[in-house]
Amino acid sequence: MRFLPLDKLINVQEGYRKRFKIDSTDLILSKENDQIVAFGAVCPHQEQSLEEGHIEGGVIYCPRHQFAFSLETGQHTAGHCRPLPIYEVHYEGNEVGILLES
């Protein structure tokens, strides 16, 4: 696994949400309710961007059809859709990022 730094930890304040495209990986790093999460940037249902999605109770809601995905498992809460990619958040020094397969 290799560490992919995304931002300085000091920049990731409450309400932070930023999209990153690295090679074929398209993800969002977000901090809501003191929890930093990294997840796929597009809804698996109809590829709507999740940049404007609403996060509540550990779930992100797609702004187009309100499809809901767990930010812990990526599973669609009603089980009708492919899961949302979830990335393990990792810290090295003062940086926050994700771990990717080498």
Residue pairs with C-beta under 8 A, 6 or more apart in sequence:
1 99
1 100
1 101
1 102
2 99
2 100
2 101
2 102
3 90
3 92
3 97
3 98
3 99
4 22
4 25
4 97
4 98
4 99
4 100
5 92
5 95
5 96
5 97
6 18
6 20
6 29
6 38
6 95
6 96
6 97
6 98
7 18
7 29
7 95
7 96
7 97
8 94
8 95
8 96
9 91
9 94
9 95
9 96
10 94
12 29
12 31
12 36
12 96
13 31
14 31
14 32
14 33
14 34
15 31
15 32
16 29
16 30
16 31
17 28
17 29
17 30
17 31
17 51
18 28
18 29
18 30
19 26
19 27
19 28
19 41
19 49
19 51
20 26
20 27
20 28
20 29
20 41
21 41
25 100
26 40
26 41
26 42
27 38
27 39
27 40
27 41
27 85
27 87
27 98
28 38
28 39
28 40
28 41
28 50
28 51
29 36
29 37
29 38
29 89
29 96
30 36
30 37
30 38
30 39
30 55
31 37
32 55
33 55
35 58
35 71
36 89
36 96
37 71
37 86
37 89
38 86
38 87
38 88
38 89
38 98
39 50
39 60
39 69
39 71
39 74
39 84
39 85
39 86
39 87
40 50
40 74
40 84
40 85
40 86
41 49
41 50
41 51
42 48
42 49
42 50
43 49
43 50
43 53
43 62
43 64
43 65
43 67
43 69
43 84
44 69
44 76
44 81
44 82
44 83
44 84
45 62
45 64
45 65
45 67
45 76
45 81
45 82
46 64
46 65
48 62
48 63
48 64
48 65
49 63
50 60
50 62
50 63
50 84
52 63
53 60
53 61
53 62
53 63
54 60
54 61
54 63
55 61
55 71
58 70
58 71
58 72
59 68
59 69
59 70
59 71
59 77
60 68
60 69
60 71
60 84
61 67
61 68
62 68
62 69
67 76
67 80
67 81
68 76
68 77
68 78
69 75
69 76
69 77
69 81
69 83
69 84
70 77
71 86
72 86
73 83
73 86
74 83
74 84
74 85
74 86
75 83
75 84
76 82
76 83
76 84
87 98
87 99
87 100
88 98
88 99
89 96
89 97
89 98
90 96
90 97
90 98
90 99
91 97
